């Protein structure tokens, strides 16, 4: 079976409850059409309060809904946190974890991210695990050491014993160089080819029993999407800014289809 190409729209905290719902209601027929393209998976990641309403709007369709974070704990006295059980109950089938903004502003660590992977898989929610280096790391040639450091606790969670306990063994790993997020910088094809080739080898060697799909994220727009999709190993996009504009999102999907 052909692997689908993923388009994950990460709306961050850019859209309010009302704006998110208006976007979805206004563009509902077109979103349904895009999500029904063969070999295409379209996922919208709005903020927590909007998840249930959007999941209801697209219930029984091919469009999926993702959270932007979840707790590393299953339940208990963790004020302000959201558990994976509730995410599944409101209709989430994906969840972004380890985004560089969550790492930077909420202090999310690699160890916590690994625990979240387990909580999500337990609920049959597909984790979208973000990894990536800073510009300084890149300039000092530390990219692969950093990716390895970020992936190490995750690969320990994704042992075959842990996986057999879950019905879902699919994980998306999004390589997002921090210096390309929201900056308009498009990385060179040669560099990305090298990174994705490294990631493919790493995942096959260390997580052979996990169904992993690699995504790219960082200033994707309707102009660079075609070139990025052609890079070997990239099987999906995590799209921030451009996904807030329906015409741009549509162009990215249509121009790469
Ligand atoms: C992101 O935040 O995951 C992202 C890729 O954002 P942008 O597309 O705006 O760079």
py3Dmol code that shows the C-alpha trace and the ligand (Angstrom):
import py3Dmol

protein = """\
ATOM      1  CA  UNK A   1       0.000   0.000   0.000  1.00  0.00           C
ATOM      2  CA  UNK A   2       1.281   3.481  -0.869  1.00  0.00           C
ATOM      3  CA  UNK A   3       2.181   5.652   2.141  1.00  0.00           C
ATOM      4  CA  UNK A   4       0.008   8.750   2.422  1.00  0.00           C
ATOM      5  CA  UNK A   5       1.619  12.179   2.346  1.00  0.00           C
ATOM      6  CA  UNK A   6       0.776  14.094   5.524  1.00  0.00           C
ATOM      7  CA  UNK A   7      -0.205  17.752   5.756  1.00  0.00           C
ATOM      8  CA  UNK A   8      -0.405  18.858   9.399  1.00  0.00           C
ATOM      9  CA  UNK A   9      -1.763  22.371   9.939  1.00  0.00           C
ATOM     10  CA  UNK A  10      -0.321  23.653  13.230  1.00  0.00           C
ATOM     11  CA  UNK A  11      -2.359  26.683  14.187  1.00  0.00           C
ATOM     12  CA  UNK A  12      -0.431  27.213  17.443  1.00  0.00           C
ATOM     13  CA  UNK A  13      -2.194  29.960  19.476  1.00  0.00           C
ATOM     14  CA  UNK A  14      -2.764  32.065  16.374  1.00  0.00           C
ATOM     15  CA  UNK A  15      -6.479  31.323  15.984  1.00  0.00           C
ATOM     16  CA  UNK A  16      -9.098  31.893  18.667  1.00  0.00           C
ATOM     17  CA  UNK A  17     -11.979  29.458  19.210  1.00  0.00           C
ATOM     18  CA  UNK A  18     -14.223  31.591  17.003  1.00  0.00           C
ATOM     19  CA  UNK A  19     -11.628  32.107  14.264  1.00  0.00           C
ATOM     20  CA  UNK A  20     -10.798  28.392  14.132  1.00  0.00           C
ATOM     21  CA  UNK A  21     -14.444  27.374  13.854  1.00  0.00           C
ATOM     22  CA  UNK A  22     -15.187  30.038  11.247  1.00  0.00           C
ATOM     23  CA  UNK A  23     -12.213  28.815   9.165  1.00  0.00           C
ATOM     24  CA  UNK A  24     -13.458  25.227   9.304  1.00  0.00           C
ATOM     25  CA  UNK A  25     -17.119  26.007   8.669  1.00  0.00           C
ATOM     26  CA  UNK A  26     -16.400  28.432   5.863  1.00  0.00           C
ATOM     27  CA  UNK A  27     -14.005  26.047   4.109  1.00  0.00           C
ATOM     28  CA  UNK A  28     -15.680  22.783   5.103  1.00  0.00           C
ATOM     29  CA  UNK A  29     -16.547  21.484   1.593  1.00  0.00           C
ATOM     30  CA  UNK A  30     -13.069  22.308   0.242  1.00  0.00           C
ATOM     31  CA  UNK A  31     -11.340  20.814   3.301  1.00  0.00           C
ATOM     32  CA  UNK A  32     -13.375  17.633   2.891  1.00  0.00           C
ATOM     33  CA  UNK A  33     -12.419  17.497  -0.764  1.00  0.00           C
ATOM     34  CA  UNK A  34      -8.697  17.959  -0.013  1.00  0.00           C
ATOM     35  CA  UNK A  35      -8.741  15.370   2.749  1.00  0.00           C
ATOM     36  CA  UNK A  36     -10.376  12.853   0.411  1.00  0.00           C
ATOM     37  CA  UNK A  37      -7.516  13.002  -2.119  1.00  0.00           C
ATOM     38  CA  UNK A  38      -5.994   9.531  -2.455  1.00  0.00           C
ATOM     39  CA  UNK A  39      -2.720   8.998  -0.572  1.00  0.00           C
ATOM     40  CA  UNK A  40      -3.238  12.227   1.366  1.00  0.00           C
ATOM     41  CA  UNK A  41      -3.769  12.713   5.089  1.00  0.00           C
ATOM     42  CA  UNK A  42      -4.872  16.159   6.213  1.00  0.00           C
ATOM     43  CA  UNK A  43      -4.698  16.958   9.920  1.00  0.00           C
ATOM     44  CA  UNK A  44      -5.712  20.197  11.634  1.00  0.00           C
ATOM     45  CA  UNK A  45      -4.144  21.088  14.996  1.00  0.00           C
ATOM     46  CA  UNK A  46      -6.160  23.875  16.638  1.00  0.00           C
ATOM     47  CA  UNK A  47      -5.906  24.961  20.287  1.00  0.00           C
ATOM     48  CA  UNK A  48      -7.362  22.765  23.053  1.00  0.00           C
ATOM     49  CA  UNK A  49     -10.774  24.465  23.471  1.00  0.00           C
ATOM     50  CA  UNK A  50     -11.558  24.082  19.765  1.00  0.00           C
ATOM     51  CA  UNK A  51     -10.678  20.398  19.374  1.00  0.00           C
ATOM     52  CA  UNK A  52     -14.074  18.929  20.194  1.00  0.00           C
ATOM     53  CA  UNK A  53     -16.072  21.273  17.956  1.00  0.00           C
ATOM     54  CA  UNK A  54     -13.775  20.680  14.971  1.00  0.00           C
ATOM     55  CA  UNK A  55     -13.686  16.929  15.545  1.00  0.00           C
ATOM     56  CA  UNK A  56     -17.508  16.941  15.555  1.00  0.00           C
ATOM     57  CA  UNK A  57     -17.643  19.015  12.384  1.00  0.00           C
ATOM     58  CA  UNK A  58     -15.460  16.494  10.547  1.00  0.00           C
ATOM     59  CA  UNK A  59     -16.737  13.348  12.240  1.00  0.00           C
ATOM     60  CA  UNK A  60     -16.778  10.341   9.889  1.00  0.00           C
ATOM     61  CA  UNK A  61     -14.664  12.164   7.303  1.00  0.00           C
ATOM     62  CA  UNK A  62     -11.044  11.709   6.236  1.00  0.00           C
ATOM     63  CA  UNK A  63      -9.955  14.925   7.959  1.00  0.00           C
ATOM     64  CA  UNK A  64      -8.183  14.351  11.266  1.00  0.00           C
ATOM     65  CA  UNK A  65      -7.795  16.539  14.320  1.00  0.00           C
ATOM     66  CA  UNK A  66      -4.606  16.894  16.372  1.00  0.00           C
ATOM     67  CA  UNK A  67      -3.829  18.429  19.750  1.00  0.00           C
ATOM     68  CA  UNK A  68      -0.717  20.582  20.139  1.00  0.00           C
ATOM     69  CA  UNK A  69       0.470  18.944  23.365  1.00  0.00           C
ATOM     70  CA  UNK A  70      -0.584  16.509  26.085  1.00  0.00           C
ATOM     71  CA  UNK A  71       0.413  15.560  29.601  1.00  0.00           C
ATOM     72  CA  UNK A  72       3.065  12.967  30.312  1.00  0.00           C
ATOM     73  CA  UNK A  73       0.737  11.670  33.073  1.00  0.00           C
ATOM     74  CA  UNK A  74      -2.439   9.688  32.578  1.00  0.00           C
ATOM     75  CA  UNK A  75      -4.467  11.383  35.354  1.00  0.00           C
ATOM     76  CA  UNK A  76      -4.128  13.029  38.754  1.00  0.00           C
ATOM     77  CA  UNK A  77      -3.242  16.311  40.437  1.00  0.00           C
ATOM     78  CA  UNK A  78      -1.645  18.053  37.469  1.00  0.00           C
ATOM     79  CA  UNK A  79      -3.431  21.387  37.280  1.00  0.00           C
ATOM     80  CA  UNK A  80      -3.578  22.853  33.814  1.00  0.00           C
ATOM     81  CA  UNK A  81      -2.549  19.674  32.002  1.00  0.00           C
ATOM     82  CA  UNK A  82      -4.557  17.663  29.482  1.00  0.00           C
ATOM     83  CA  UNK A  83      -4.526  13.867  29.463  1.00  0.00           C
ATOM     84  CA  UNK A  84      -4.384  11.673  26.380  1.00  0.00           C
ATOM     85  CA  UNK A  85      -7.569   9.829  27.421  1.00  0.00           C
ATOM     86  CA  UNK A  86      -9.576  13.049  27.184  1.00  0.00           C
ATOM     87  CA  UNK A  87      -7.920  13.906  23.875  1.00  0.00           C
ATOM     88  CA  UNK A  88      -9.055  10.575  22.453  1.00  0.00           C
ATOM     89  CA  UNK A  89     -12.545  11.096  23.878  1.00  0.00           C
ATOM     90  CA  UNK A  90     -12.959  14.478  22.150  1.00  0.00           C
ATOM     91  CA  UNK A  91     -11.961  12.965  18.814  1.00  0.00           C
ATOM     92  CA  UNK A  92      -8.225  13.634  18.513  1.00  0.00           C
ATOM     93  CA  UNK A  93      -6.343  11.047  16.504  1.00  0.00           C
ATOM     94  CA  UNK A  94      -2.992  12.896  16.401  1.00  0.00           C
ATOM     95  CA  UNK A  95      -1.015  15.001  18.898  1.00  0.00           C
ATOM     96  CA  UNK A  96       2.034  17.227  18.384  1.00  0.00           C
ATOM     97  CA  UNK A  97       4.680  16.831  21.082  1.00  0.00           C
ATOM     98  CA  UNK A  98       8.180  18.242  21.459  1.00  0.00           C
ATOM     99  CA  UNK A  99       7.550  21.342  19.379  1.00  0.00           C
ATOM    100  CA  UNK A 100      10.472  23.745  19.773  1.00  0.00           C
ATOM    101  CA  UNK A 101       8.082  26.372  21.153  1.00  0.00           C
ATOM    102  CA  UNK A 102       6.803  23.979  23.841  1.00  0.00           C
ATOM    103  CA  UNK A 103      10.365  22.943  24.630  1.00  0.00           C
ATOM    104  CA  UNK A 104      11.416  26.604  24.912  1.00  0.00           C
ATOM    105  CA  UNK A 105       8.403  28.165  26.660  1.00  0.00           C
ATOM    106  CA  UNK A 106       7.119  25.260  28.756  1.00  0.00           C
ATOM    107  CA  UNK A 107      10.435  23.566  29.492  1.00  0.00           C
ATOM    108  CA  UNK A 108       9.352  20.298  27.882  1.00  0.00           C
ATOM    109  CA  UNK A 109      12.238  17.793  28.067  1.00  0.00           C
ATOM    110  CA  UNK A 110      13.220  14.803  25.931  1.00  0.00           C
ATOM    111  CA  UNK A 111      12.350  12.471  28.828  1.00  0.00           C
ATOM    112  CA  UNK A 112       8.855  13.987  29.167  1.00  0.00           C
ATOM    113  CA  UNK A 113       8.329  13.733  25.421  1.00  0.00           C
ATOM    114  CA  UNK A 114       9.132  10.018  25.542  1.00  0.00           C
ATOM    115  CA  UNK A 115       6.547   9.493  28.303  1.00  0.00           C
ATOM    116  CA  UNK A 116       3.990  11.391  26.230  1.00  0.00           C
ATOM    117  CA  UNK A 117       4.618   9.041  23.296  1.00  0.00           C
ATOM    118  CA  UNK A 118       3.572   6.152  25.508  1.00  0.00           C
ATOM    119  CA  UNK A 119       0.452   7.931  26.835  1.00  0.00           C
ATOM    120  CA  UNK A 120      -0.636   8.753  23.295  1.00  0.00           C
ATOM    121  CA  UNK A 121      -0.058   5.307  21.815  1.00  0.00           C
ATOM    122  CA  UNK A 122      -2.006   3.838  24.738  1.00  0.00           C
ATOM    123  CA  UNK A 123      -4.983   5.870  23.547  1.00  0.00           C
ATOM    124  CA  UNK A 124      -4.443   5.000  19.886  1.00  0.00           C
ATOM    125  CA  UNK A 125      -3.412   8.600  19.147  1.00  0.00           C
ATOM    126  CA  UNK A 126      -0.551   9.066  16.689  1.00  0.00           C
ATOM    127  CA  UNK A 127       2.265  11.206  18.153  1.00  0.00           C
ATOM    128  CA  UNK A 128       3.793  13.872  15.926  1.00  0.00           C
ATOM    129  CA  UNK A 129       7.215  14.159  17.554  1.00  0.00           C
ATOM    130  CA  UNK A 130       9.127  17.331  16.685  1.00  0.00           C
ATOM    131  CA  UNK A 131      12.909  17.392  16.704  1.00  0.00           C
ATOM    132  CA  UNK A 132      15.422  19.879  15.375  1.00  0.00           C
ATOM    133  CA  UNK A 133      18.524  21.893  16.052  1.00  0.00           C
ATOM    134  CA  UNK A 134      19.179  25.588  16.619  1.00  0.00           C
ATOM    135  CA  UNK A 135      21.138  27.702  14.157  1.00  0.00           C
ATOM    136  CA  UNK A 136      24.139  27.635  16.509  1.00  0.00           C
ATOM    137  CA  UNK A 137      24.041  23.812  16.655  1.00  0.00           C
ATOM    138  CA  UNK A 138      23.856  23.705  12.869  1.00  0.00           C
ATOM    139  CA  UNK A 139      26.764  26.084  12.452  1.00  0.00           C
ATOM    140  CA  UNK A 140      28.868  24.072  14.880  1.00  0.00           C
ATOM    141  CA  UNK A 141      28.092  20.854  12.982  1.00  0.00           C
ATOM    142  CA  UNK A 142      26.125  19.409  15.906  1.00  0.00           C
ATOM    143  CA  UNK A 143      22.898  18.568  14.060  1.00  0.00           C
ATOM    144  CA  UNK A 144      23.189  14.782  14.165  1.00  0.00           C
ATOM    145  CA  UNK A 145      24.436  14.690  17.753  1.00  0.00           C
ATOM    146  CA  UNK A 146      21.456  16.784  18.785  1.00  0.00           C
ATOM    147  CA  UNK A 147      18.930  14.710  16.842  1.00  0.00           C
ATOM    148  CA  UNK A 148      20.401  11.592  18.397  1.00  0.00           C
ATOM    149  CA  UNK A 149      20.069  13.110  21.867  1.00  0.00           C
ATOM    150  CA  UNK A 150      16.418  14.008  21.217  1.00  0.00           C
ATOM    151  CA  UNK A 151      15.590  10.585  19.768  1.00  0.00           C
ATOM    152  CA  UNK A 152      17.340   8.427  22.360  1.00  0.00           C
ATOM    153  CA  UNK A 153      14.596   8.439  25.078  1.00  0.00           C
ATOM    154  CA  UNK A 154      11.945   8.003  22.382  1.00  0.00           C
ATOM    155  CA  UNK A 155      13.559   4.951  20.899  1.00  0.00           C
ATOM    156  CA  UNK A 156      13.751   3.417  24.379  1.00  0.00           C
ATOM    157  CA  UNK A 157       9.968   3.805  24.730  1.00  0.00           C
ATOM    158  CA  UNK A 158       9.397   2.331  21.302  1.00  0.00           C
ATOM    159  CA  UNK A 159      10.729  -1.090  22.187  1.00  0.00           C
ATOM    160  CA  UNK A 160       8.893  -4.001  20.699  1.00  0.00           C
ATOM    161  CA  UNK A 161       7.518  -5.030  24.141  1.00  0.00           C
ATOM    162  CA  UNK A 162       5.968  -1.616  24.677  1.00  0.00           C
ATOM    163  CA  UNK A 163       4.594  -1.552  21.162  1.00  0.00           C
ATOM    164  CA  UNK A 164       2.881  -4.900  21.346  1.00  0.00           C
ATOM    165  CA  UNK A 165       0.815  -3.529  24.239  1.00  0.00           C
ATOM    166  CA  UNK A 166      -0.656  -0.882  21.929  1.00  0.00           C
ATOM    167  CA  UNK A 167      -2.892  -1.244  18.906  1.00  0.00           C
ATOM    168  CA  UNK A 168      -1.236   1.761  17.281  1.00  0.00           C
ATOM    169  CA  UNK A 169       2.465   1.645  16.434  1.00  0.00           C
ATOM    170  CA  UNK A 170       2.492   4.629  14.097  1.00  0.00           C
ATOM    171  CA  UNK A 171       4.632   7.672  14.927  1.00  0.00           C
ATOM    172  CA  UNK A 172       5.313  10.745  12.862  1.00  0.00           C
ATOM    173  CA  UNK A 173       8.686  12.389  13.394  1.00  0.00           C
ATOM    174  CA  UNK A 174       8.884  15.980  12.218  1.00  0.00           C
ATOM    175  CA  UNK A 175      12.333  17.394  11.573  1.00  0.00           C
ATOM    176  CA  UNK A 176      12.008  21.121  12.168  1.00  0.00           C
ATOM    177  CA  UNK A 177      15.260  23.101  12.240  1.00  0.00           C
ATOM    178  CA  UNK A 178      14.403  25.819  14.754  1.00  0.00           C
ATOM    179  CA  UNK A 179      16.024  28.486  12.610  1.00  0.00           C
ATOM    180  CA  UNK A 180      13.626  27.683   9.752  1.00  0.00           C
ATOM    181  CA  UNK A 181      10.424  27.983  11.822  1.00  0.00           C
ATOM    182  CA  UNK A 182       8.523  31.173  11.061  1.00  0.00           C
ATOM    183  CA  UNK A 183      11.598  32.797   9.517  1.00  0.00           C
ATOM    184  CA  UNK A 184      10.940  32.335   5.798  1.00  0.00           C
ATOM    185  CA  UNK A 185      14.218  30.413   5.500  1.00  0.00           C
ATOM    186  CA  UNK A 186      14.117  27.412   3.152  1.00  0.00           C
ATOM    187  CA  UNK A 187      16.946  25.001   3.799  1.00  0.00           C
ATOM    188  CA  UNK A 188      19.116  23.770   0.961  1.00  0.00           C
ATOM    189  CA  UNK A 189      17.971  20.567  -0.712  1.00  0.00           C
ATOM    190  CA  UNK A 190      21.427  18.976  -0.307  1.00  0.00           C
ATOM    191  CA  UNK A 191      21.398  19.574   3.422  1.00  0.00           C
ATOM    192  CA  UNK A 192      17.847  18.237   3.856  1.00  0.00           C
ATOM    193  CA  UNK A 193      18.650  15.191   1.728  1.00  0.00           C
ATOM    194  CA  UNK A 194      21.528  14.437   4.089  1.00  0.00           C
ATOM    195  CA  UNK A 195      19.409  14.878   7.215  1.00  0.00           C
ATOM    196  CA  UNK A 196      16.511  12.759   5.930  1.00  0.00           C
ATOM    197  CA  UNK A 197      18.832  10.049   4.742  1.00  0.00           C
ATOM    198  CA  UNK A 198      20.397   9.982   8.239  1.00  0.00           C
ATOM    199  CA  UNK A 199      16.930   9.877   9.853  1.00  0.00           C
ATOM    200  CA  UNK A 200      15.777   7.001   7.648  1.00  0.00           C
ATOM    201  CA  UNK A 201      18.832   4.930   8.563  1.00  0.00           C
ATOM    202  CA  UNK A 202      18.516   5.828  12.266  1.00  0.00           C
ATOM    203  CA  UNK A 203      14.809   4.901  12.463  1.00  0.00           C
ATOM    204  CA  UNK A 204      15.251   1.639  10.552  1.00  0.00           C
ATOM    205  CA  UNK A 205      18.136   0.647  12.833  1.00  0.00           C
ATOM    206  CA  UNK A 206      16.802   1.730  16.219  1.00  0.00           C
ATOM    207  CA  UNK A 207      12.997   1.619  15.859  1.00  0.00           C
ATOM    208  CA  UNK A 208      12.448  -1.211  13.374  1.00  0.00           C
ATOM    209  CA  UNK A 209       9.073  -2.226  14.847  1.00  0.00           C
ATOM    210  CA  UNK A 210       7.543   1.239  14.727  1.00  0.00           C
ATOM    211  CA  UNK A 211       5.655   2.499  11.720  1.00  0.00           C
ATOM    212  CA  UNK A 212       7.500   5.813  11.341  1.00  0.00           C
ATOM    213  CA  UNK A 213       6.792   8.536   8.826  1.00  0.00           C
ATOM    214  CA  UNK A 214       9.180  11.471   8.524  1.00  0.00           C
ATOM    215  CA  UNK A 215       7.857  15.000   8.104  1.00  0.00           C
ATOM    216  CA  UNK A 216       9.535  18.316   7.454  1.00  0.00           C
ATOM    217  CA  UNK A 217       8.523  21.633   8.988  1.00  0.00           C
ATOM    218  CA  UNK A 218       9.844  25.180   8.731  1.00  0.00           C
ATOM    219  CA  UNK A 219       8.435  28.017   6.618  1.00  0.00           C
ATOM    220  CA  UNK A 220       6.717  25.730   4.127  1.00  0.00           C
ATOM    221  CA  UNK A 221       4.654  27.683   1.650  1.00  0.00           C
ATOM    222  CA  UNK A 222       3.074  27.288  -1.768  1.00  0.00           C
ATOM    223  CA  UNK A 223       6.375  28.252  -3.463  1.00  0.00           C
ATOM    224  CA  UNK A 224       8.787  25.805  -1.812  1.00  0.00           C
ATOM    225  CA  UNK A 225       6.387  22.878  -1.149  1.00  0.00           C
ATOM    226  CA  UNK A 226       7.020  21.139  -4.497  1.00  0.00           C
ATOM    227  CA  UNK A 227      10.805  21.143  -4.072  1.00  0.00           C
ATOM    228  CA  UNK A 228      10.564  19.949  -0.464  1.00  0.00           C
ATOM    229  CA  UNK A 229       8.137  17.132  -1.297  1.00  0.00           C
ATOM    230  CA  UNK A 230      10.577  15.794  -3.894  1.00  0.00           C
ATOM    231  CA  UNK A 231      13.282  15.216  -1.262  1.00  0.00           C
ATOM    232  CA  UNK A 232      13.734  11.536  -0.527  1.00  0.00           C
ATOM    233  CA  UNK A 233      12.482  10.624   2.937  1.00  0.00           C
ATOM    234  CA  UNK A 234      10.079  13.550   3.358  1.00  0.00           C
ATOM    235  CA  UNK A 235       6.588  12.065   3.555  1.00  0.00           C
ATOM    236  CA  UNK A 236       4.698  14.955   5.017  1.00  0.00           C
ATOM    237  CA  UNK A 237       4.759  18.579   6.113  1.00  0.00           C
ATOM    238  CA  UNK A 238       4.155  20.318   9.417  1.00  0.00           C
ATOM    239  CA  UNK A 239       2.872  23.704   8.344  1.00  0.00           C
ATOM    240  CA  UNK A 240       2.587  26.692  10.682  1.00  0.00           C
ATOM    241  CA  UNK A 241       2.022  30.196   9.283  1.00  0.00           C
ATOM    242  CA  UNK A 242       0.859  29.187   5.801  1.00  0.00           C
ATOM    243  CA  UNK A 243      -1.834  26.872   7.183  1.00  0.00           C
ATOM    244  CA  UNK A 244      -3.713  29.823   8.666  1.00  0.00           C
ATOM    245  CA  UNK A 245      -4.556  31.033   5.165  1.00  0.00           C
ATOM    246  CA  UNK A 246      -6.861  28.553   3.453  1.00  0.00           C
ATOM    247  CA  UNK A 247      -5.771  29.553  -0.073  1.00  0.00           C
ATOM    248  CA  UNK A 248      -2.119  28.912   0.822  1.00  0.00           C
ATOM    249  CA  UNK A 249      -2.874  25.599   2.496  1.00  0.00           C
ATOM    250  CA  UNK A 250      -4.921  24.516  -0.512  1.00  0.00           C
ATOM    251  CA  UNK A 251      -2.134  25.536  -2.905  1.00  0.00           C
ATOM    252  CA  UNK A 252       0.454  23.581  -0.900  1.00  0.00           C
ATOM    253  CA  UNK A 253      -1.678  20.437  -1.099  1.00  0.00           C
ATOM    254  CA  UNK A 254      -2.777  20.861  -4.709  1.00  0.00           C
ATOM    255  CA  UNK A 255       0.660  21.866  -6.051  1.00  0.00           C
ATOM    256  CA  UNK A 256       2.292  18.850  -4.440  1.00  0.00           C
ATOM    257  CA  UNK A 257      -0.410  16.352  -5.334  1.00  0.00           C
TER     258      UNK A 257
END
"""
ligand_1 = """\
10
LIG
C 5.861 25.047 13.049
O 5.725 25.839 13.962
O 5.784 23.832 13.264
C 6.152 25.575 11.712
C 6.658 24.765 10.842
O 5.873 26.892 11.520
P 6.111 27.727 10.154
O 5.525 26.908 9.037
O 5.353 28.992 10.380
O 7.563 27.910 10.005
"""
view = py3Dmol.view(width=600, height=400)
view.addModel(protein, "pdb")
view.setStyle({"model": 0}, {"cartoon": {"style": "trace"}})
view.addModel(ligand_1, "xyz")
view.setStyle({"model": 1}, {"stick": {}})
view.zoomTo()
view.show()
